[in-house]
Structures are given as structure tokens and as C-alpha cells.
Amino acid sequence: MEMLSNQPYSSLILDGVHLDRMALLKRSGLATNDPTIPVWEKEFYGFLSRWLDNSPVVEIETSGTTGKPRKLEVEKKRMIFSAKMTGHV
């Protein structure tokens, strides 16, 4: 993934289909309104929508294993850097 103009641009392969940013946003919108889509998938597409928006940060939630889950704002560029440093990009 690459940051251009403070926005992450990416593509992703889902079910063997290569999707660019616009296709991902379209699927995200469709998934959130479809009652047949499982909750985990709606959450996945919800995250993608937030990842692909113009904000330099994304809100994530902790697992809550030590109590109540907490919401955190994390800079997208730091998440990309972390992924690169762990060899996942």
C-alpha cells in the first residue's frame, strides 16, 4: 500500500477478483445494506470504507480482553509502516 496525498490507495484480491479502490468502496456500500451479509463481512467492509476515506486516521477497537473494548485513532501511515516492518506488505 502506498500513501499518496495523505490517502492510502490500494487494491485487493477478494474471491479471485482484483478490486481497485472504487470497486472496494462500491462493495462496501452494498454490503452494509444487504441483510444477507454476515456481520463479520459487514464489519470488514466497514473497515475498508474507513480505510479508503480521506482521513489520515482510522478508528479501531481493542479486543476488550482485559475489560471493556476501547476505541483508538491510529494514523494510517503508521499502520502501513507496521505492516511493512513485519513483512506483511
Backbone bond lengths (Angstrom), bond angles and torsions (degrees), N, CA, C in turn:
res aa  C-N    CA-C-N  psi(-1)  N-CA   C-N-CA  omega(-1)  CA-C   N-CA-C  phi
1 M - - - 1.443 - - 1.509 109.48 -
2 E 1.254 115.55 150.81 1.447 120.60 -175.17 1.517 109.12 -134.57
3 M 1.333 116.22 141.71 1.456 120.28 177.36 1.528 108.24 -95.82
4 L 1.304 116.04 122.65 1.455 121.78 175.46 1.515 107.47 -127.23
5 S 1.313 117.75 125.11 1.461 121.80 -179.86 1.527 111.33 54.02
6 N 1.321 117.02 44.61 1.464 123.53 179.77 1.525 113.79 60.87
7 Q 1.299 118.47 21.38 1.459 121.24 179.64 1.517 109.21 -132.37
8 P 1.336 116.69 131.24 1.459 118.14 178.44 1.530 110.12 -76.56
9 Y 1.295 116.13 128.28 1.461 120.09 174.32 1.509 106.63 -110.40
10 S 1.278 115.35 136.25 1.442 118.16 -173.38 1.505 110.00 -152.75
11 S 1.295 114.23 166.71 1.452 121.09 167.78 1.515 105.65 -133.90
12 L 1.301 115.24 162.54 1.447 120.30 -174.58 1.520 108.10 -148.11
13 I 1.313 116.33 147.34 1.464 120.47 175.40 1.523 107.31 -106.56
14 L 1.337 116.77 117.32 1.459 123.39 177.56 1.511 108.78 -121.29
15 D 1.314 116.40 125.99 1.462 121.34 -179.37 1.524 111.91 51.88
16 G 1.343 115.84 38.41 1.452 121.06 177.91 1.518 115.21 78.17
17 V 1.338 117.49 3.84 1.468 121.62 -178.79 1.524 109.05 -107.55
18 H 1.334 117.25 125.80 1.459 122.63 177.64 1.519 108.31 -79.22
19 L 1.335 116.32 121.55 1.462 121.55 -178.13 1.523 110.23 -118.55
20 D 1.329 116.31 130.33 1.454 119.69 175.27 1.531 109.00 -87.70
21 R 1.317 116.17 -178.24 1.467 121.66 -176.40 1.523 112.35 -54.99
22 M 1.321 117.48 -46.89 1.463 120.76 -177.46 1.531 111.27 -65.35
23 A 1.314 117.51 -40.74 1.467 120.91 178.86 1.528 110.68 -65.71
24 L 1.340 116.54 -37.64 1.462 119.96 177.26 1.526 111.21 -64.71
25 L 1.318 116.78 -42.87 1.460 120.07 178.20 1.519 111.28 -63.63
26 K 1.314 116.87 -39.28 1.465 120.55 178.59 1.527 110.18 -63.56
27 R 1.335 116.72 -47.49 1.467 120.01 178.72 1.523 111.52 -61.72
28 S 1.329 116.49 -37.10 1.460 120.20 179.34 1.520 110.81 -61.55
29 G 1.316 116.79 -44.00 1.459 121.21 179.12 1.514 112.09 -64.55
30 L 1.318 117.02 -40.57 1.463 121.00 179.35 1.527 111.41 -67.56
31 A 1.328 116.26 -40.15 1.466 120.64 -176.81 1.521 111.94 -66.12
32 T 1.318 117.33 -38.68 1.460 119.11 -176.13 1.522 112.07 -69.28
33 N 1.322 117.98 -21.53 1.463 121.41 -178.78 1.522 113.99 -101.25
34 D 1.320 117.75 0.53 1.463 121.16 -176.80 1.528 110.40 -99.48
35 P 1.343 117.41 113.90 1.470 119.59 -177.41 1.534 113.91 -68.34
36 T 1.324 118.01 -13.13 1.467 120.11 -179.72 1.531 112.70 -86.77
37 I 1.322 117.42 -10.66 1.471 121.94 -179.25 1.536 108.74 -77.49
38 P 1.337 118.41 131.51 1.471 121.20 178.27 1.529 111.81 -61.76
39 V 1.315 116.21 153.03 1.469 121.90 -177.90 1.523 111.37 -56.39
40 W 1.335 117.91 -44.35 1.467 119.94 -177.82 1.524 111.22 -59.76
41 E 1.349 116.25 -36.48 1.454 120.06 -178.65 1.528 110.78 -71.93
42 K 1.327 116.56 -38.03 1.471 120.14 175.78 1.525 109.97 -62.35
43 E 1.335 116.26 -41.35 1.467 119.92 178.54 1.526 111.02 -64.62
44 F 1.315 116.73 -39.50 1.470 121.75 177.31 1.526 110.51 -59.89
45 Y 1.343 116.09 -50.89 1.458 119.62 180.00 1.525 111.84 -67.81
46 G 1.321 116.97 -31.38 1.468 119.89 174.60 1.512 110.80 -62.32
47 F 1.344 115.82 -43.18 1.467 119.53 176.78 1.526 110.59 -62.53
48 L 1.327 117.34 -43.39 1.468 120.21 179.00 1.525 111.01 -58.88
49 S 1.313 117.32 -41.47 1.469 120.78 178.61 1.524 110.66 -60.62
50 R 1.335 115.83 -44.05 1.465 119.36 179.71 1.529 110.87 -69.14
51 W 1.335 116.49 -35.32 1.468 120.15 179.54 1.528 111.01 -65.94
52 L 1.312 116.81 -37.97 1.462 121.32 -174.92 1.518 114.14 -89.54
53 D 1.338 118.21 -0.08 1.467 118.88 179.35 1.530 110.04 -76.13
54 N 1.307 117.22 -178.25 1.466 121.89 -174.76 1.522 114.23 -83.23
55 S 1.302 117.99 -4.42 1.459 121.17 -178.29 1.525 110.87 -72.99
56 P 1.334 117.71 142.43 1.461 120.07 177.44 1.532 112.18 -78.19
57 V 1.339 117.05 -7.50 1.465 121.00 -179.80 1.518 110.15 -122.80
58 V 1.327 114.66 159.81 1.462 121.27 174.39 1.526 106.49 -130.60
59 E 1.324 115.24 140.50 1.459 119.73 178.30 1.521 108.87 -89.92
60 I 1.325 115.16 129.32 1.458 120.65 176.96 1.518 107.89 -125.60
61 E 1.316 115.94 166.34 1.456 121.03 -179.91 1.515 108.99 -123.21
62 T 1.336 115.95 137.60 1.462 119.62 176.69 1.524 109.25 -69.95
63 S 1.309 116.27 166.32 1.471 120.53 -176.96 1.523 112.72 -70.34
64 G 1.308 117.16 -26.25 1.456 120.00 -179.00 1.511 113.49 81.97
65 T 1.324 118.00 15.45 1.467 120.21 -176.96 1.528 112.54 -65.22
66 T 1.317 118.04 -24.76 1.471 120.40 179.20 1.525 111.59 -103.67
67 G 1.309 116.58 16.01 1.469 120.63 -178.55 1.512 109.43 148.49
68 K 1.316 115.71 -144.95 1.461 121.62 -178.71 1.536 110.45 -75.31
69 P 1.345 117.55 134.38 1.473 119.43 176.43 1.532 111.08 -57.93
70 R 1.323 115.87 141.52 1.462 120.96 178.45 1.517 109.93 -115.69
71 K 1.324 115.65 146.55 1.460 121.11 176.99 1.519 109.33 -91.94
72 L 1.330 114.68 137.60 1.455 122.25 179.45 1.516 109.39 -129.73
73 E 1.317 116.36 146.32 1.464 120.81 171.10 1.520 107.17 -101.81
74 V 1.319 116.25 126.09 1.459 121.86 -179.12 1.524 108.38 -123.73
75 E 1.335 115.49 135.98 1.463 119.19 176.95 1.526 109.05 -67.26
76 K 1.325 115.57 133.29 1.465 120.75 -179.00 1.523 111.05 -60.49
77 K 1.329 116.80 -38.84 1.464 118.85 -178.23 1.530 110.97 -64.71
78 R 1.337 117.81 -29.78 1.466 120.46 177.16 1.529 110.94 -72.38
79 M 1.326 116.66 -36.13 1.467 119.55 177.03 1.524 110.42 -65.92
80 I 1.334 116.72 -40.41 1.467 121.16 177.98 1.528 109.79 -63.70
81 F 1.334 116.41 -44.88 1.457 120.83 178.98 1.522 110.68 -60.07
82 S 1.334 117.21 -44.44 1.460 121.72 178.76 1.530 111.31 -60.19
83 A 1.324 116.77 -44.44 1.459 120.42 179.27 1.531 110.84 -62.93
84 K 1.328 116.36 -41.62 1.469 119.69 178.80 1.516 111.13 -63.39
85 M 1.339 117.03 -40.69 1.456 120.95 -177.25 1.540 111.79 -70.76
86 T 1.308 117.65 -23.32 1.467 119.82 177.54 1.515 112.24 -95.30
87 G 1.342 115.87 2.13 1.461 120.77 175.20 1.517 114.71 79.24
88 H 1.328 117.91 22.27 1.458 121.07 -178.64 1.526 113.93 -102.25
89 V 1.312 117.83 10.65 1.475 121.46 177.71 1.497 108.23 -127.29
